[in-house]
């Protein structure tokens, strides 16, 4: 999985948002706000990774149970798929 190249992460003060550029800006109207954990996931997905690689990275970075990480990963992936932001 990989974030499409026409979606970018912008950090402004203490906020992190995703915006569309290029062709996607014609159909994606809005922004997505990300917390620090979601930014970590976004950066991993931008580099290209599988669901399991993302889960492994999160459990290695944070002190959290794998079941919780799996739920959070699936929630973000579902949101990105719904908005047509990731290529698979």
C-alpha positions as CSV (number, residue, x, y, z in Angstrom):
1,X,0.0,0.0,0.0
2,X,1.2,3.5,-0.7
3,X,-0.2,7.0,-0.3
4,X,-1.0,8.5,-3.7
5,X,1.5,11.1,-4.8
6,X,-1.1,13.9,-5.0
7,X,-1.9,13.9,-1.3
8,X,0.5,15.6,0.9
9,X,1.0,16.1,4.7
10,X,1.5,19.6,5.9
11,X,2.6,20.5,9.4
12,X,1.3,23.9,10.6
13,X,2.2,24.9,14.2
14,X,0.8,22.0,16.3
15,X,-1.5,20.7,13.6
16,X,-0.9,18.1,10.9
17,X,-3.2,18.0,7.9
18,X,-3.5,16.1,4.6
19,X,-4.4,18.1,1.5
20,X,-4.9,17.1,-2.1
21,X,-2.9,18.6,-4.9
22,X,-3.0,18.1,-8.7
23,X,-5.8,16.1,-10.2
24,X,-7.1,14.9,-6.8
25,X,-7.7,18.5,-5.7
26,X,-10.5,18.5,-8.3
27,X,-12.5,15.8,-6.5
28,X,-11.2,15.8,-2.9
29,X,-12.7,18.8,-1.1
30,X,-11.3,19.2,2.3
31,X,-8.5,18.3,4.7
32,X,-7.8,15.4,7.0
33,X,-6.5,16.2,10.5
34,X,-3.9,13.7,11.8
35,X,-2.7,13.2,15.4
36,X,0.9,12.2,16.0
37,X,0.2,8.4,15.7
38,X,-1.6,8.9,12.4
39,X,1.3,11.0,11.2
40,X,3.6,8.1,12.0
41,X,1.4,5.8,10.0
42,X,1.1,8.3,7.1
43,X,4.8,8.5,6.8
44,X,5.2,4.7,6.8
45,X,2.4,4.4,4.1
46,X,4.0,7.2,2.1
47,X,7.1,5.0,1.8
48,X,5.0,2.0,0.9
49,X,4.3,-0.8,3.3
50,X,1.9,-3.7,4.0
51,X,-0.7,-3.7,6.7
52,X,1.5,-6.1,8.7
53,X,4.6,-3.9,8.3
54,X,2.6,-1.0,9.6
55,X,1.4,-2.9,12.6
56,X,4.9,-4.1,13.3
57,X,6.3,-0.6,13.1
58,X,3.6,0.8,15.5
59,X,4.1,-2.0,18.1
60,X,7.8,-1.4,17.9
61,X,7.4,2.4,18.3
62,X,4.7,2.5,21.0
63,X,3.9,0.5,24.1
64,X,0.5,-0.8,23.0
65,X,-1.1,-4.2,22.5
66,X,-1.2,-5.5,19.0
67,X,-5.0,-5.9,19.0
68,X,-5.3,-2.2,19.6
69,X,-2.8,-1.4,16.9
70,X,-4.7,-3.6,14.4
71,X,-7.9,-1.8,15.1
72,X,-6.3,1.6,14.6
73,X,-4.5,0.6,11.5
74,X,-7.6,-0.8,10.0
75,X,-9.6,2.3,10.9
76,X,-7.0,4.6,9.1
77,X,-6.7,2.3,6.1
78,X,-10.5,2.1,5.7
79,X,-10.7,5.9,5.9
80,X,-7.9,6.4,3.3
81,X,-9.5,3.8,1.0
82,X,-12.9,5.5,1.3
83,X,-11.3,8.8,0.2
84,X,-9.3,7.1,-2.6
85,X,-6.0,8.2,-1.0
86,X,-4.0,4.9,-1.2
87,X,-2.9,2.7,-4.0
88,X,-2.8,-1.0,-3.3
